[in-house]
Amino acid sequence: MTLPTNDDFANSELSIEELEAIAAGGFWSTLKHIGQDVLKGAGYVVVGSAYVAGTAAIVLGVFVGVGAVTTAAGNIMNHNAQ
């Protein structure tokens, strides 16, 4: 086995431009990250919408239930008064 010479090391080193290109990840890597962020945001919107819709359904159910009980109580009271 022979030891590498200085010429071998010089040929295997990366330039500053090559290192910056590797660190940046390139166009496709950036596009991939943007796509992941968009999908993650869309997931938050879907989950948030589900929470809002569920809360609205519960509140509506409570109002309908209270209204039905109030109406029934009023009908009973009016019937007993006659």
C-alpha positions in Angstrom: 0.0 0.0 0.0 1.4 3.4 -0.9 0.7 6.6 0.8 -1.1 9.3 -1.2 0.9 12.2 -2.4 0.0 15.9 -2.1 -1.2 15.8 -5.7 -3.8 13.1 -4.8 -5.1 15.2 -1.9 -5.3 18.3 -4.1 -7.4 16.4 -6.7 -9.8 15.1 -4.1 -10.6 18.3 -2.3 -13.8 20.2 -3.1 -13.8 23.9 -4.1 -15.7 26.5 -2.1 -18.4 26.6 -4.9 -18.8 22.8 -4.6 -19.1 22.9 -0.9 -21.7 25.7 -1.0 -23.7 23.7 -3.6 -23.7 20.7 -1.3 -24.6 22.7 1.8 -27.5 24.4 -0.1 -28.9 21.1 -1.2 -29.8 22.2 -4.6 -33.1 23.1 -6.3 -34.8 19.7 -5.9 -34.0 19.6 -2.2 -35.4 23.0 -1.7 -38.5 22.1 -3.7 -39.0 19.0 -1.6 -38.8 21.0 1.7 -41.3 23.6 0.4 -43.7 20.8 -0.6 -43.4 19.2 2.8 -44.1 22.6 4.5 -47.2 23.1 2.3 -48.5 19.7 3.1 -47.9 20.2 6.8 -49.7 23.5 6.7 -52.6 21.9 4.8 -52.8 19.2 7.5 -53.1 21.9 10.2 -55.9 23.6 8.3 -57.8 20.3 8.0 -57.4 19.5 11.7 -58.3 23.1 12.7 -61.4 22.9 10.5 -62.5 19.6 12.0 -62.2 21.2 15.5 -64.2 24.2 14.5 -66.9 22.0 12.8 -67.1 19.7 15.8 -67.3 22.6 18.2 -70.0 24.3 16.1 -72.0 21.0 16.0 -71.8 20.6 19.8 -72.9 24.3 20.4 -75.7 23.9 17.9 -76.8 20.7 19.6 -76.8 22.4 23.0 -78.9 25.3 21.6 -81.4 22.9 20.0 -81.6 20.8 23.2 -82.2 23.9 25.4 -84.8 25.2 23.0 -86.6 21.9 22.9 -86.7 21.7 26.7 -87.8 25.3 27.0 -90.6 24.8 24.5 -91.7 21.6 26.1 -91.7 23.3 29.5 -93.7 26.2 28.2 -96.2 23.9 26.6 -96.6 22.0 29.8 -97.1 25.2 31.8 -99.7 26.6 29.3 -101.5 23.3 29.3 -101.7 23.2 33.1 -102.9 26.8 33.2 -105.9 26.1 31.0 
